[in-house]
Amino acid sequence: MLVDFHPIRQSLLKRYPFTENELYAFEQELNVLKHPKKTMLLSQGEVCSNIIFLLQGSIRLFTSINETDTTLHFFTENTWVADLESLLTQKPSTNYLEAIEPITTAQITLHQLHRLMQQFPHFNMLNGLLADFNITPKFNHTSPDERYQSLLREHPEWIKRFAQKQLASYLGITPETLSRVRGRLG
């Protein structure tokens, strides 16, 4: 499968001016995979051992408590994906990573990344990459209207791309409330 690694290179180069040799070594470690919609890339109880670069499609990070799913974040093309807490602690995840659409990913294991860090010390600069995974709720003290307006400002494409139930869960409101807010705000 022919893969364009340019987006991955660009993402890495934003963090550090890696040499061509270092970038090539990183690319050689990547495992490119295609998955159909609804594939679980990580389930509760599993240890996250991969860092994923999403080349195509979308992934949802969510948790499930008492059989109720709560969407924590959506990931779309050209972003890095992992459950940071499980990845760093190597303890079982309390979350899920699910393909919302058919996806193409480039994955590197934590073991491979550590090996690269030993071979090329500049890869220690990728700690900044892990900071991108810090998913914190940002809607704690805002109204449903303000949450929706924030979503429209930051990720307008998500409105058409993801199911209303998942968007409502991400916003911390019910699907019915989201429907009313969309009716009011357009």
Buried (B, 14 or more C-beta within 10 A) or exposed (E): EEEEBEBBBEBBEEBBEBEEEBBEBBBEBBEBBBBEEEBEBBEBEBBBBBBBBBBEBBBBBBBEEEEEBBBBBBBBEBBBBBBBBBBEEEEEBEBBBBBBBBBBBBBBEBEBBEBBBEEBEBBEBBEEBBEBBEBEEEBEEBEBEEBBBBBBEEBEEBEEBBEEEBBBBBBBBEBEBBEBBBEEEE
